[in-house]
Structure formats: C-alpha cells, structure tokens
Amino acid sequence: MRTVRDVHARTVGAPAETVGALLDRLSADDDPLFPVPGWPAMRFDRPLGVGATGGHGFVRYRVTAYEPGRRVRFDFPDGGHHAVEVTPLDAGSCRVTHTLEDRLRGAKRVAWPLAIRWVHATVVEEVLDNVERAATGTVRAPARRSPYVRFLNRLLWARPTAVPVPPGARLARTAFARTDFQDAWQLPLPPGMPRDPVAWKDMLRGAFPEQGRATAADGGELLLGKDARHLDFRASILVESPAAGADGRTAGHGGRVTLSTVVRTHHTGGRLYFALVRRVHPVLARAMLRRTHRRLALAAPSAGEREWAARAPRAGYGHRTRP
C-alpha cells in the first residue's frame, strides 16, 4: 500500500494574524479562500471546529484539529489527512503550507495518478492564490489550469436535478390558464455567481423574446418565450437565495438557479409535434443550464478577489488591478 505526501507552500507578504483570520472563515458563506465557484465549495455540518464533518464535492473529511488563526487538520474516513498551517516569518509576512498525506488503496491507487493528483494540486494552488490576493490584493504568479485539469473540471461539473416548478417562479406558473407540459431543472448557486437572471438568458441563445421580469432583493425571475400557431412556449430563469437560519448560515449556502419550461398546445398538430420534441427537451434543457452555469462560474471573480474588493474600501487600500 503506497503512501503519498504532497506539500504546497506560499510566502505571503502579510502578517500571520491577517492570514489566520482568513483561514478561520474556511467553509463559511463568505469563505475568502476556497476557490468557489470554479470548484465545489467546502461545507460542513456546523461552523469550522473539531468534529465538523463535510468536505467539498465528493471528497469527504472531518475536522480533527483546529488552532484558530494558525492551523486546521482534516482526516479522511479511510485514513490519511490534509492540513493547512500559517507560520509567522516576521512582522509583515508569513508562510501558508498545505500538506496532504494519504494511503492509496483500492480505487485510489488508480484515481490518484490519473485524476486526483492533478485536480488536488490545482485546487490547492488556487487556495493559495486566494490567500495571497485576499491578504495583499495581488498574486505574483497565479496558478494556471492545464487543458487536462480543465477537462476534468468539465467532466466533474454538477449536473442539474429535476424539481417541480418552484413556487417562486410565479411568472411561469401563471403564464397560461392551462398548461399541457411543464418541467424544471435546478443547480446550486455558489457564492460569486450572478444573481441577476438576465445574466443567464444567453443559455437560450437569444432564440426567444422576453415576456416578463420579476425582481427580488437578491435574484428574481426572467420569463422568455414565443407564441406560435401550434403551441405557446415559456422558459423561466429563476434565481433564488436562501434565507439565513438561526446560526446565521444560509440553508443551501448560496442559493439556486432553476430553468423551468411550460407549454400550451393549441390543436392535435401541436400535441403531435410536442410529443416528439418532449423526448429531446430534457436533454437540451439540462445541457443548456449546465453549460451556462459552468461558463458563468469560471468567469466570476475569485474568492480572493471578492474578499479584497469587499475589504479594500473599508481599510482605505488603493485599487489594484488583476495581473
């Protein structure tokens, strides 16, 4: 049984106290370090602390050691661990180190060299990029995703799930007095993703004119569609953000985006036509939502950029441009 040890370190030109405060926000809704929305968010069943259980994507682990502002360790269920540590160097700099130790057995013996190794290295380097940017406003040598990692990212991207047309999609639910077909596909909306449904309308490739818009405090609904002799079609793009719970953390951690479709046929010809279309419609709807979700996620500001943009005005820092 082979054991792997993988270490990534970065010297950051900021005090250890500044970087340690960022580390303490790992897995929170405003996590400034984990590379969301480009990768699945780190989430636990409770705030960061010993005993918290969760992970990111399909990777599961448990917090087994936590020194606020200095170090956190996560243990995998089948053995092995990874840890992040902040080490002061002097009054104005520190070193951030991520260490992974794991035993390769079973499927991991194949998955590690083929995929996990490459994705892991990229995610960790992007975490360190976020540390540096959130603390200093710039990154000296940002990580670059290889074509193979981009392929794996696309392959592992979340897939839409079928849901009922949400109550919040009021424009879709009231579009027709009679509806002959309806469906809805949904994806989570991680932090950093656009909350304006207009930003999502290109998923339909401009094929349908706007039929209505409903705005909300954080999100809203956009209704697109077209009337024809054989049937009327409406597509609703609903962006919702969850309400905060008693602990201040939001259920769903970021919200969700839903693509709903409602159709009204006019006669037998319309019903026969849609009987054929409805066979391919779910495949197309899922593909359009998933493709647009990934495109917008990869174009969104990084967690470090969002953190710097939020704190720089408060701290009176000068503006720094992205390298």
Secondary structure as a PSIPRED ss2 file (coil, helix, strand):
# PSIPRED VFORMAT (PSIPRED V4.0)

   1 M C   1.000  0.000  0.000
   2 R E   0.000  0.000  1.000
   3 T E   0.000  0.000  1.000
   4 V E   0.000  0.000  1.000
   5 R E   0.000  0.000  1.000
   6 D E   0.000  0.000  1.000
   7 V E   0.000  0.000  1.000
   8 H E   0.000  0.000  1.000
   9 A E   0.000  0.000  1.000
  10 R E   0.000  0.000  1.000
  11 T E   0.000  0.000  1.000
  12 V E   0.000  0.000  1.000
  13 G C   1.000  0.000  0.000
  14 A C   1.000  0.000  0.000
  15 P C   1.000  0.000  0.000
  16 A H   0.000  1.000  0.000
  17 E H   0.000  1.000  0.000
  18 T H   0.000  1.000  0.000
  19 V H   0.000  1.000  0.000
  20 G H   0.000  1.000  0.000
  21 A H   0.000  1.000  0.000
  22 L H   0.000  1.000  0.000
  23 L H   0.000  1.000  0.000
  24 D C   1.000  0.000  0.000
  25 R C   1.000  0.000  0.000
  26 L C   1.000  0.000  0.000
  27 S C   1.000  0.000  0.000
  28 A C   1.000  0.000  0.000
  29 D C   1.000  0.000  0.000
  30 D C   1.000  0.000  0.000
  31 D C   1.000  0.000  0.000
  32 P C   1.000  0.000  0.000
  33 L C   1.000  0.000  0.000
  34 F C   1.000  0.000  0.000
  35 P C   1.000  0.000  0.000
  36 V C   1.000  0.000  0.000
  37 P C   1.000  0.000  0.000
  38 G C   1.000  0.000  0.000
  39 W C   1.000  0.000  0.000
  40 P C   1.000  0.000  0.000
  41 A C   1.000  0.000  0.000
  42 M E   0.000  0.000  1.000
  43 R E   0.000  0.000  1.000
  44 F E   0.000  0.000  1.000
  45 D C   1.000  0.000  0.000
  46 R C   1.000  0.000  0.000
  47 P C   1.000  0.000  0.000
  48 L C   1.000  0.000  0.000
  49 G C   1.000  0.000  0.000
  50 V C   1.000  0.000  0.000
  51 G C   1.000  0.000  0.000
  52 A C   1.000  0.000  0.000
  53 T E   0.000  0.000  1.000
  54 G E   0.000  0.000  1.000
  55 G E   0.000  0.000  1.000
  56 H E   0.000  0.000  1.000
  57 G C   1.000  0.000  0.000
  58 F C   1.000  0.000  0.000
  59 V E   0.000  0.000  1.000
  60 R E   0.000  0.000  1.000
  61 Y E   0.000  0.000  1.000
  62 R E   0.000  0.000  1.000
  63 V E   0.000  0.000  1.000
  64 T E   0.000  0.000  1.000
  65 A E   0.000  0.000  1.000
  66 Y E   0.000  0.000  1.000
  67 E E   0.000  0.000  1.000
  68 P C   1.000  0.000  0.000
  69 G C   1.000  0.000  0.000
  70 R C   1.000  0.000  0.000
  71 R E   0.000  0.000  1.000
  72 V E   0.000  0.000  1.000
  73 R E   0.000  0.000  1.000
  74 F E   0.000  0.000  1.000
  75 D E   0.000  0.000  1.000
  76 F C   1.000  0.000  0.000
  77 P C   1.000  0.000  0.000
  78 D C   1.000  0.000  0.000
  79 G C   1.000  0.000  0.000
  80 G C   1.000  0.000  0.000
  81 H E   0.000  0.000  1.000
  82 H E   0.000  0.000  1.000
  83 A E   0.000  0.000  1.000
  84 V E   0.000  0.000  1.000
  85 E E   0.000  0.000  1.000
  86 V E   0.000  0.000  1.000
  87 T E   0.000  0.000  1.000
  88 P E   0.000  0.000  1.000
  89 L E   0.000  0.000  1.000
  90 D E   0.000  0.000  1.000
  91 A C   1.000  0.000  0.000
  92 G C   1.000  0.000  0.000
  93 S E   0.000  0.000  1.000
  94 C E   0.000  0.000  1.000
  95 R E   0.000  0.000  1.000
  96 V E   0.000  0.000  1.000
  97 T E   0.000  0.000  1.000
  98 H E   0.000  0.000  1.000
  99 T E   0.000  0.000  1.000
 100 L E   0.000  0.000  1.000
 101 E E   0.000  0.000  1.000
 102 D E   0.000  0.000  1.000
 103 R E   0.000  0.000  1.000
 104 L E   0.000  0.000  1.000
 105 R C   1.000  0.000  0.000
 106 G C   1.000  0.000  0.000
 107 A C   1.000  0.000  0.000
 108 K H   0.000  1.000  0.000
 109 R H   0.000  1.000  0.000
 110 V H   0.000  1.000  0.000
 111 A H   0.000  1.000  0.000
 112 W H   0.000  1.000  0.000
 113 P H   0.000  1.000  0.000
 114 L H   0.000  1.000  0.000
 115 A H   0.000  1.000  0.000
 116 I H   0.000  1.000  0.000
 117 R H   0.000  1.000  0.000
 118 W H   0.000  1.000  0.000
 119 V H   0.000  1.000  0.000
 120 H H   0.000  1.000  0.000
 121 A H   0.000  1.000  0.000
 122 T H   0.000  1.000  0.000
 123 V H   0.000  1.000  0.000
 124 V H   0.000  1.000  0.000
 125 E H   0.000  1.000  0.000
 126 E H   0.000  1.000  0.000
 127 V H   0.000  1.000  0.000
 128 L H   0.000  1.000  0.000
 129 D H   0.000  1.000  0.000
 130 N H   0.000  1.000  0.000
 131 V H   0.000  1.000  0.000
 132 E H   0.000  1.000  0.000
 133 R H   0.000  1.000  0.000
 134 A H   0.000  1.000  0.000
 135 A H   0.000  1.000  0.000
 136 T H   0.000  1.000  0.000
 137 G C   1.000  0.000  0.000
 138 T C   1.000  0.000  0.000
 139 V C   1.000  0.000  0.000
 140 R C   1.000  0.000  0.000
 141 A C   1.000  0.000  0.000
 142 P C   1.000  0.000  0.000
 143 A C   1.000  0.000  0.000
 144 R C   1.000  0.000  0.000
 145 R C   1.000  0.000  0.000
 146 S C   1.000  0.000  0.000
 147 P H   0.000  1.000  0.000
 148 Y H   0.000  1.000  0.000
 149 V H   0.000  1.000  0.000
 150 R H   0.000  1.000  0.000
 151 F H   0.000  1.000  0.000
 152 L H   0.000  1.000  0.000
 153 N H   0.000  1.000  0.000
 154 R H   0.000  1.000  0.000
 155 L H   0.000  1.000  0.000
 156 L H   0.000  1.000  0.000
 157 W C   1.000  0.000  0.000
 158 A C   1.000  0.000  0.000
 159 R C   1.000  0.000  0.000
 160 P C   1.000  0.000  0.000
 161 T E   0.000  0.000  1.000
 162 A E   0.000  0.000  1.000
 163 V C   1.000  0.000  0.000
 164 P C   1.000  0.000  0.000
 165 V C   1.000  0.000  0.000
 166 P C   1.000  0.000  0.000
 167 P C   1.000  0.000  0.000
 168 G C   1.000  0.000  0.000
 169 A C   1.000  0.000  0.000
 170 R H   0.000  1.000  0.000
 171 L H   0.000  1.000  0.000
 172 A H   0.000  1.000  0.000
 173 R H   0.000  1.000  0.000
 174 T C   1.000  0.000  0.000
 175 A C   1.000  0.000  0.000
 176 F C   1.000  0.000  0.000
 177 A C   1.000  0.000  0.000
 178 R C   1.000  0.000  0.000
 179 T C   1.000  0.000  0.000
 180 D C   1.000  0.000  0.000
 181 F E   0.000  0.000  1.000
 182 Q E   0.000  0.000  1.000
 183 D E   0.000  0.000  1.000
 184 A E   0.000  0.000  1.000
 185 W E   0.000  0.000  1.000
 186 Q E   0.000  0.000  1.000
 187 L E   0.000  0.000  1.000
 188 P E   0.000  0.000  1.000
 189 L C   1.000  0.000  0.000
 190 P C   1.000  0.000  0.000
 191 P C   1.000  0.000  0.000
 192 G C   1.000  0.000  0.000
 193 M C   1.000  0.000  0.000
 194 P C   1.000  0.000  0.000
 195 R C   1.000  0.000  0.000
 196 D C   1.000  0.000  0.000
 197 P H   0.000  1.000  0.000
 198 V H   0.000  1.000  0.000
 199 A H   0.000  1.000  0.000
 200 W H   0.000  1.000  0.000
 201 K H   0.000  1.000  0.000
 202 D H   0.000  1.000  0.000
 203 M H   0.000  1.000  0.000
 204 L H   0.000  1.000  0.000
 205 R C   1.000  0.000  0.000
 206 G C   1.000  0.000  0.000
 207 A C   1.000  0.000  0.000
 208 F C   1.000  0.000  0.000
 209 P C   1.000  0.000  0.000
 210 E E   0.000  0.000  1.000
 211 Q E   0.000  0.000  1.000
 212 G E   0.000  0.000  1.000
 213 R E   0.000  0.000  1.000
 214 A E   0.000  0.000  1.000
 215 T E   0.000  0.000  1.000
 216 A E   0.000  0.000  1.000
 217 A C   1.000  0.000  0.000
 218 D C   1.000  0.000  0.000
 219 G E   0.000  0.000  1.000
 220 G E   0.000  0.000  1.000
 221 E E   0.000  0.000  1.000
 222 L E   0.000  0.000  1.000
 223 L E   0.000  0.000  1.000
 224 L E   0.000  0.000  1.000
 225 G E   0.000  0.000  1.000
 226 K E   0.000  0.000  1.000
 227 D E   0.000  0.000  1.000
 228 A C   1.000  0.000  0.000
 229 R C   1.000  0.000  0.000
 230 H C   1.000  0.000  0.000
 231 L E   0.000  0.000  1.000
 232 D E   0.000  0.000  1.000
 233 F E   0.000  0.000  1.000
 234 R E   0.000  0.000  1.000
 235 A E   0.000  0.000  1.000
 236 S E   0.000  0.000  1.000
 237 I E   0.000  0.000  1.000
 238 L E   0.000  0.000  1.000
 239 V E   0.000  0.000  1.000
 240 E E   0.000  0.000  1.000
 241 S C   1.000  0.000  0.000
 242 P C   1.000  0.000  0.000
 243 A C   1.000  0.000  0.000
 244 A E   0.000  0.000  1.000
 245 G C   1.000  0.000  0.000
 246 A C   1.000  0.000  0.000
 247 D C   1.000  0.000  0.000
 248 G C   1.000  0.000  0.000
 249 R C   1.000  0.000  0.000
 250 T E   0.000  0.000  1.000
 251 A C   1.000  0.000  0.000
 252 G C   1.000  0.000  0.000
 253 H C   1.000  0.000  0.000
 254 G C   1.000  0.000  0.000
 255 G C   1.000  0.000  0.000
 256 R E   0.000  0.000  1.000
 257 V E   0.000  0.000  1.000
 258 T E   0.000  0.000  1.000
 259 L E   0.000  0.000  1.000
 260 S E   0.000  0.000  1.000
 261 T E   0.000  0.000  1.000
 262 V E   0.000  0.000  1.000
 263 V E   0.000  0.000  1.000
 264 R E   0.000  0.000  1.000
 265 T E   0.000  0.000  1.000
 266 H C   1.000  0.000  0.000
 267 H C   1.000  0.000  0.000
 268 T H   0.000  1.000  0.000
 269 G H   0.000  1.000  0.000
 270 G H   0.000  1.000  0.000
 271 R H   0.000  1.000  0.000
 272 L H   0.000  1.000  0.000
 273 Y H   0.000  1.000  0.000
 274 F H   0.000  1.000  0.000
 275 A H   0.000  1.000  0.000
 276 L H   0.000  1.000  0.000
 277 V H   0.000  1.000  0.000
 278 R H   0.000  1.000  0.000
 279 R H   0.000  1.000  0.000
 280 V H   0.000  1.000  0.000
 281 H H   0.000  1.000  0.000
 282 P H   0.000  1.000  0.000
 283 V H   0.000  1.000  0.000
 284 L H   0.000  1.000  0.000
 285 A H   0.000  1.000  0.000
 286 R H   0.000  1.000  0.000
 287 A H   0.000  1.000  0.000
 288 M H   0.000  1.000  0.000
 289 L H   0.000  1.000  0.000
 290 R H   0.000  1.000  0.000
 291 R H   0.000  1.000  0.000
 292 T H   0.000  1.000  0.000
 293 H H   0.000  1.000  0.000
 294 R H   0.000  1.000  0.000
 295 R H   0.000  1.000  0.000
 296 L H   0.000  1.000  0.000
 297 A H   0.000  1.000  0.000
 298 L H   0.000  1.000  0.000
 299 A H   0.000  1.000  0.000
 300 A C   1.000  0.000  0.000
 301 P C   1.000  0.000  0.000
 302 S C   1.000  0.000  0.000
 303 A H   0.000  1.000  0.000
 304 G H   0.000  1.000  0.000
 305 E H   0.000  1.000  0.000
 306 R H   0.000  1.000  0.000
 307 E H   0.000  1.000  0.000
 308 W H   0.000  1.000  0.000
 309 A H   0.000  1.000  0.000
 310 A H   0.000  1.000  0.000
 311 R H   0.000  1.000  0.000
 312 A H   0.000  1.000  0.000
 313 P H   0.000  1.000  0.000
 314 R H   0.000  1.000  0.000
 315 A H   0.000  1.000  0.000
 316 G C   1.000  0.000  0.000
 317 Y C   1.000  0.000  0.000
 318 G C   1.000  0.000  0.000
 319 H C   1.000  0.000  0.000
 320 R C   1.000  0.000  0.000
 321 T C   1.000  0.000  0.000
 322 R C   1.000  0.000  0.000
 323 P C   1.000  0.000  0.000
